[in-house]
Amino acid sequence: MFSVRIQEVPLPTTERDIDGLVAWFIESLCLVRKRGEATADLGRAGPVHRLLRDFLFVQPTSSWDAQMLADELALTPASLNHHLSRLVESGLVGYTNEGKGWRRYYLRGGSLSNAIEFFTVQCQTIVRQRLSLIAEHWTREPVRMALEVPESDTPPLALGVVEVRPLPNEGNTSEISQWMGDFGLLGERPGKEANPDSISVQLFEMLLARGAPLSLDEAAELVDGPKARLGRILERFRTSGAVERVPRIDRLSVALWAAMMAQHQRRGEDWMLKKGGFQRLLNTKQQSQFLGLLKKGKLKVEDVEEGMKGIEPSEQMLLLNLLGGRLPMGHRMAGERPEDVARKVTERLDRVLRRMRRVAELVEEIDA
């Protein structure tokens, strides 16, 4: 079964260091689970690193039996089988049972570039097929805010790619929880999060049905769980490319009201007029209206919303910034339609796959 976890990693800083290029592949495909502090050799003496560097990458047209590899790498058969199984599941390595004795393992396609081409086609096909599930569960209305601001700190992609398979006969798993686990939305070791009623599944189903972005405060009210945990789950969703975090422009009036109240009490009317942006962005009538209500302590969110009519959302955000206020952030699906989400995920995946092809070419240039 094809199963791999892909992580977006910057291209290597050197093009002639075979160890650096091999390490890049290991990190990009999450072939080694990192534990503890970094070692002095940067993992270059590890079994997977040596297996790729000394055998599969340098002799792509050869094959090796498991017994010989175990002896060369000083590994037990069980440990070697674990590493080889992950490489086989990733689609880079194949094996044959021809003849008698141990399995013989080889790099698919007879070269690293060919192996990456096989890998690319399988990844793209599986991701395209499996993203269709989003459309089946999609009930979100295409709600647009007054000002759509794209997220500015997109996290590196971390995506699981696992081919379709039947649900297990035993175990408390649903179609969507299995899908989320395969895509990496439940973490490396899902455990109880794979249950159909887990917090992760509840949050994702909420995003599939919700038009406006979901803030952390709202999530805490709707789902029974600590804010810190909910925040980690929502941020993990972002790494798949299917979910984005954007400013809550629909809460702009509330944020402006809070900032006006706080700065008026702290710094006074003169500061708000000169440094707070009132004279710069508001007309005389608006200034008098807001300051009058602030003096009486009667300014309400509705007053801010009514008084800011006619002012562009971008100008309102500038005023909020000058007042030292902050606009809350919210999570939502990364598109108004299921097709938009699928396109964004595949575009980010294709960028990683292009990097893999480039690094494969560099490895072959060194070995040539």
DAKANOR-V938626 format. One record per residue. N is the residue number from 1. RES is the residue in one letter. OMEGA is omega in degrees with one decimal (NA if undefined). Layout:
n=N res=RES omega=OMEGA
n=N res=RES omega=OMEGA
//
This chain:
n=1 res=M omega=178.8
n=2 res=F omega=-178.9
n=3 res=S omega=-178.7
n=4 res=V omega=174.8
n=5 res=R omega=-176.1
n=6 res=I omega=179.5
n=7 res=Q omega=-179.3
n=8 res=E omega=-177.4
n=9 res=V omega=177.3
n=10 res=P omega=178.4
n=11 res=L omega=179.7
n=12 res=P omega=-179.3
n=13 res=T omega=178.6
n=14 res=T omega=-178.0
n=15 res=E omega=-176.2
n=16 res=R omega=-179.7
n=17 res=D omega=-176.3
n=18 res=I omega=179.3
n=19 res=D omega=178.9
n=20 res=G omega=179.7
n=21 res=L omega=177.3
n=22 res=V omega=178.8
n=23 res=A omega=178.4
n=24 res=W omega=178.5
n=25 res=F omega=-179.1
n=26 res=I omega=179.9
n=27 res=E omega=-178.5
n=28 res=S omega=-178.6
n=29 res=L omega=177.3
n=30 res=C omega=-176.9
n=31 res=L omega=-179.7
n=32 res=V omega=176.9
n=33 res=R omega=-177.7
n=34 res=K omega=178.9
n=35 res=R omega=175.5
n=36 res=G omega=-177.6
n=37 res=E omega=178.4
n=38 res=A omega=179.9
n=39 res=T omega=-177.4
n=40 res=A omega=-178.7
n=41 res=D omega=178.8
n=42 res=L omega=177.4
n=43 res=G omega=-175.3
n=44 res=R omega=177.2
n=45 res=A omega=179.9
n=46 res=G omega=-177.0
n=47 res=P omega=-179.0
n=48 res=V omega=178.7
n=49 res=H omega=-179.3
n=50 res=R omega=179.5
n=51 res=L omega=179.4
n=52 res=L omega=-174.0
n=53 res=R omega=-171.4
n=54 res=D omega=-175.7
n=55 res=F omega=-169.7
n=56 res=L omega=-176.7
n=57 res=F omega=-174.7
n=58 res=V omega=178.8
n=59 res=Q omega=-172.3
n=60 res=P omega=-179.2
n=61 res=T omega=-179.1
n=62 res=S omega=175.8
n=63 res=S omega=-176.7
n=64 res=W omega=175.9
n=65 res=D omega=-173.4
n=66 res=A omega=-178.5
n=67 res=Q omega=-179.7
n=68 res=M omega=179.6
n=69 res=L omega=178.8
n=70 res=A omega=179.1
n=71 res=D omega=-177.6
n=72 res=E omega=-176.4
n=73 res=L omega=180.0
n=74 res=A omega=179.6
n=75 res=L omega=171.3
n=76 res=T omega=178.8
n=77 res=P omega=-179.2
n=78 res=A omega=179.6
n=79 res=S omega=178.9
n=80 res=L omega=-179.6
n=81 res=N omega=178.2
n=82 res=H omega=-178.6
n=83 res=H omega=-179.4
n=84 res=L omega=179.3
n=85 res=S omega=179.0
n=86 res=R omega=178.7
n=87 res=L omega=178.0
n=88 res=V omega=179.0
n=89 res=E omega=179.5
n=90 res=S omega=179.4
n=91 res=G omega=179.2
n=92 res=L omega=-173.8
n=93 res=V omega=175.3
n=94 res=G omega=177.4
n=95 res=Y omega=179.6
n=96 res=T omega=177.6
n=97 res=N omega=-178.0
n=98 res=E omega=179.8
n=99 res=G omega=-179.5
n=100 res=K omega=176.6
n=101 res=G omega=-174.1
n=102 res=W omega=172.4
n=103 res=R omega=176.1
n=104 res=R omega=-175.2
n=105 res=Y omega=-177.3
n=106 res=Y omega=176.2
n=107 res=L omega=-175.7
n=108 res=R omega=175.4
n=109 res=G omega=178.8
n=110 res=G omega=176.0
n=111 res=S omega=-179.5
n=112 res=L omega=179.1
n=113 res=S omega=178.4
n=114 res=N omega=178.6
n=115 res=A omega=178.7
n=116 res=I omega=176.6
n=117 res=E omega=174.6
n=118 res=F omega=-178.3
n=119 res=F omega=-178.3
n=120 res=T omega=-178.4
n=121 res=V omega=-179.9
n=122 res=Q omega=179.4
n=123 res=C omega=-177.2
n=124 res=Q omega=-179.1
n=125 res=T omega=-178.0
n=126 res=I omega=-179.6
n=127 res=V omega=178.9
n=128 res=R omega=180.0
n=129 res=Q omega=-172.5
n=130 res=R omega=177.2
n=131 res=L omega=178.5
n=132 res=S omega=179.7
n=133 res=L omega=179.1
n=134 res=I omega=-179.9
n=135 res=A omega=-178.8
n=136 res=E omega=-177.4
n=137 res=H omega=-174.1
n=138 res=W omega=173.1
n=139 res=T omega=-176.6
n=140 res=R omega=174.4
n=141 res=E omega=-178.8
n=142 res=P omega=-179.1
n=143 res=V omega=177.4
n=144 res=R omega=177.5
n=145 res=M omega=-177.3
n=146 res=A omega=178.1
n=147 res=L omega=-179.4
n=148 res=E omega=-180.0
n=149 res=V omega=-179.6
n=150 res=P omega=179.2
n=151 res=E omega=-173.3
n=152 res=S omega=-176.7
n=153 res=D omega=-178.2
n=154 res=T omega=-179.0
n=155 res=P omega=176.3
n=156 res=P omega=-179.0
n=157 res=L omega=172.4
n=158 res=A omega=-169.2
n=159 res=L omega=172.2
n=160 res=G omega=178.8
n=161 res=V omega=-177.9
n=162 res=V omega=-177.3
n=163 res=E omega=-178.1
n=164 res=V omega=177.1
n=165 res=R omega=179.7
n=166 res=P omega=174.3
n=167 res=L omega=179.4
n=168 res=P omega=178.7
n=169 res=N omega=179.3
n=170 res=E omega=179.5
n=171 res=G omega=-177.6
n=172 res=N omega=-177.2
n=173 res=T omega=176.1
n=174 res=S omega=179.7
n=175 res=E omega=-176.6
n=176 res=I omega=179.0
n=177 res=S omega=175.2
n=178 res=Q omega=178.4
n=179 res=W omega=-179.9
n=180 res=M omega=178.2
n=181 res=G omega=179.5
n=182 res=D omega=-178.8
n=183 res=F omega=178.6
n=184 res=G omega=-178.4
n=185 res=L omega=-180.0
n=186 res=L omega=-178.9
n=187 res=G omega=-177.0
n=188 res=E omega=179.4
n=189 res=R omega=-171.8
n=190 res=P omega=-177.9
n=191 res=G omega=-178.1
n=192 res=K omega=178.5
n=193 res=E omega=178.1
n=194 res=A omega=177.5
n=195 res=N omega=-177.7
n=196 res=P omega=-178.8
n=197 res=D omega=-179.8
n=198 res=S omega=-179.7
n=199 res=I omega=-179.3
n=200 res=S omega=-179.2
n=201 res=V omega=178.6
n=202 res=Q omega=-179.6
n=203 res=L omega=-177.6
n=204 res=F omega=176.6
n=205 res=E omega=177.1
n=206 res=M omega=179.1
n=207 res=L omega=178.6
n=208 res=L omega=-177.5
n=209 res=A omega=-171.9
n=210 res=R omega=178.4
n=211 res=G omega=-178.8
n=212 res=A omega=176.6
n=213 res=P omega=-178.0
n=214 res=L omega=178.1
n=215 res=S omega=-178.4
n=216 res=L omega=178.3
n=217 res=D omega=178.9
n=218 res=E omega=178.5
n=219 res=A omega=-179.7
n=220 res=A omega=178.6
n=221 res=E omega=-174.9
n=222 res=L omega=-176.7
n=223 res=V omega=-179.1
n=224 res=D omega=179.8
n=225 res=G omega=179.0
n=226 res=P omega=-178.0
n=227 res=K omega=-177.8
n=228 res=A omega=179.5
n=229 res=R omega=178.6
n=230 res=L omega=178.5
n=231 res=G omega=179.2
n=232 res=R omega=-180.0
n=233 res=I omega=-179.5
n=234 res=L omega=177.5
n=235 res=E omega=175.9
n=236 res=R omega=175.7
n=237 res=F omega=-177.2
n=238 res=R omega=-176.1
n=239 res=T omega=177.9
n=240 res=S omega=-176.8
n=241 res=G omega=-178.1
n=242 res=A omega=-177.8
n=243 res=V omega=179.2
n=244 res=E omega=176.5
n=245 res=R omega=-173.9
n=246 res=V omega=175.7
n=247 res=P omega=179.1
n=248 res=R omega=179.0
n=249 res=I omega=179.4
n=250 res=D omega=176.6
n=251 res=R omega=-175.4
n=252 res=L omega=-178.9
n=253 res=S omega=179.3
n=254 res=V omega=-179.6
n=255 res=A omega=178.3
n=256 res=L omega=178.9
n=257 res=W omega=-179.7
n=258 res=A omega=-179.4
n=259 res=A omega=178.9
n=260 res=M omega=-179.5
n=261 res=M omega=-176.7
n=262 res=A omega=-176.2
n=263 res=Q omega=177.4
n=264 res=H omega=178.0
n=265 res=Q omega=-174.3
n=266 res=R omega=-170.8
n=267 res=R omega=175.0
n=268 res=G omega=-173.7
n=269 res=E omega=-176.1
n=270 res=D omega=179.7
n=271 res=W omega=-178.4
n=272 res=M omega=179.0
n=273 res=L omega=-173.0
n=274 res=K omega=-176.2
n=275 res=K omega=-178.5
n=276 res=G omega=174.5
n=277 res=G omega=-178.2
n=278 res=F omega=-178.7
n=279 res=Q omega=-176.4
n=280 res=R omega=-169.9
n=281 res=L omega=-178.0
n=282 res=L omega=175.9
n=283 res=N omega=-174.8
n=284 res=T omega=-179.0
n=285 res=K omega=-179.9
n=286 res=Q omega=179.4
n=287 res=Q omega=-178.2
n=288 res=S omega=-178.4
n=289 res=Q omega=-177.6
n=290 res=F omega=-177.7
n=291 res=L omega=178.2
n=292 res=G omega=179.2
n=293 res=L omega=178.2
n=294 res=L omega=178.9
n=295 res=K omega=-179.0
n=296 res=K omega=-177.7
n=297 res=G omega=-175.8
n=298 res=K omega=179.9
n=299 res=L omega=179.3
n=300 res=K omega=179.0
n=301 res=V omega=179.9
n=302 res=E omega=178.7
n=303 res=D omega=179.0
n=304 res=V omega=-179.3
n=305 res=E omega=-179.9
n=306 res=E omega=-177.5
n=307 res=G omega=-177.9
n=308 res=M omega=177.6
n=309 res=K omega=-177.9
n=310 res=G omega=177.8
n=311 res=I omega=-178.0
n=312 res=E omega=178.1
n=313 res=P omega=178.7
n=314 res=S omega=176.6
n=315 res=E omega=177.5
n=316 res=Q omega=178.3
n=317 res=M omega=176.3
n=318 res=L omega=177.4
n=319 res=L omega=177.8
n=320 res=L omega=179.1
n=321 res=N omega=179.3
n=322 res=L omega=178.2
n=323 res=L omega=179.2
n=324 res=G omega=179.6
n=325 res=G omega=179.7
n=326 res=R omega=178.5
n=327 res=L omega=179.7
n=328 res=P omega=179.0
n=329 res=M omega=178.6
n=330 res=G omega=178.5
n=331 res=H omega=176.7
n=332 res=R omega=175.0
n=333 res=M omega=-172.4
n=334 res=A omega=178.6
n=335 res=G omega=179.4
n=336 res=E omega=-180.0
n=337 res=R omega=177.8
n=338 res=P omega=-179.4
n=339 res=E omega=178.7
n=340 res=D omega=178.8
n=341 res=V omega=-179.9
n=342 res=A omega=-179.6
n=343 res=R omega=-178.8
n=344 res=K omega=179.1
n=345 res=V omega=-178.3
n=346 res=T omega=177.6
n=347 res=E omega=179.5
n=348 res=R omega=176.3
n=349 res=L omega=-179.5
n=350 res=D omega=178.2
n=351 res=R omega=177.9
n=352 res=V omega=-179.1
n=353 res=L omega=176.1
n=354 res=R omega=176.8
n=355 res=R omega=179.0
n=356 res=M omega=178.1
n=357 res=R omega=179.9
n=358 res=R omega=-180.0
n=359 res=V omega=176.3
n=360 res=A omega=177.0
n=361 res=E omega=178.6
n=362 res=L omega=178.2
n=363 res=V omega=-178.5
n=364 res=E omega=177.0
n=365 res=E omega=178.8
n=366 res=I omega=-177.4
n=367 res=D omega=-177.3
n=368 res=A omega=NA
//
